[in-house]
Amino acid sequence: MHDPAALRSSHLARFQAEPEIFVAPGRVNLIGEHTDYAEGFVMPAAIEFATLAGISPRSDGKIVIYSENYSQECVFDAAALPEAASHHWSDYPLGVVAILAGEGHSIPAFSLSLWGDVPLGSGLSSSAALEVATALAVTSLVGVSYPGPVLARLCQRAENEFVGANCGIMDQFISANGAKDHALLLDCRDLSFKLAPIPESVALVIANTMVKHAVSGGEYTSRRAEVEAACAVIASHRPEVRFLRDATPEDLERWGSEMSPNSLKRARHVITENLRTVAAAAALIRHDLPELGRLMAEAHRSYSQDFEASCVEADMMVELAQDIPGLIGARLTGGGFGGCTVNLVAVEHAPAFAETLAERYAAKIGIKPQIHICHASGGAHRVNTSI
Ligand code: GLA
């Protein structure tokens, strides 16, 4: 787990300056997949895996960014920052800086140390954690403070406009606004949200298929295009439908035949997923865990069969979990095509559940999965390291 004191000492040793330290978490999504960019609903929770960012001012006009994970330092001129991404980890912090500069902030010289333990490429939003931690660090140095939802939107823009990944708002939003022991039902249309307590008796067991996932990959983008094409068909009959959020199962019955078979299936997933997500939040709030589990199972089927964003390994991980004692619900989480499943598990069963699932998966797939027993954590914040 992350250790701000260790980041502080390595920053001090490297840059001879006391850093201010910020932390931003990764996330797991309980339900609501590929609904955010359709202005629908999602219900993620922040997790204990996180990125730490330590920042201190410099007087030589440089921006120096050091990644503890990659043991790599990048040096830029604060007055002449790169204008385009270079397919390097530094794109994420630079993207945030570019968006803040575009908002009219004059960006001073600084040293930034980054360290994170969100597993990369596993669908747990390591990118969002990196962006949000950087954004908190840089805005604090600049002397501005944005409300969490605004900060999230700026970070999403960094990813869309600078990094070049066409993601929605979910990951940055939950990283900036998550609450300990709570899931967050977010309305991606107006960014209003409701916190839903996760009972103490429930653990989030995150099972990594070890199959790499990437939002910047072609599949995420092509799914999004199919969703948008389906929406355009409905909008040609009902112009008030701006996003699939506005569409209903009846719309699909009436006009589905005008869509390509793939668009029809993608739209069916998104439209039903929005309904499931709102129902799942209500179930969680009234402690109806069997209903929540049922909705998660249905969501996985829809994600796998209609959205076709699962993979053999993730389907297997979900299937193998089904009869292990303690399971409430399991599904593939995040952007799809690999990554992790999220399992809601009765807390007293969680260690045995994790062990059995790992054994079964290794026996079937031949890969040892990483399995983490987590709890929902708080959103991004400044860390006090004074000793
Ligand atoms: C990725 C994106 C999110 C969201 C999910 C799918 O995590 O970054 O915006 O679209 O995929 O639900």
Residues whose N, C-alpha, C, O or C-beta is under 5 A from the ligand:
A	BS01	GLA	G32 E33 H34 T35 D36 C167 G168 I169 M170 D171 V215 G334 G335
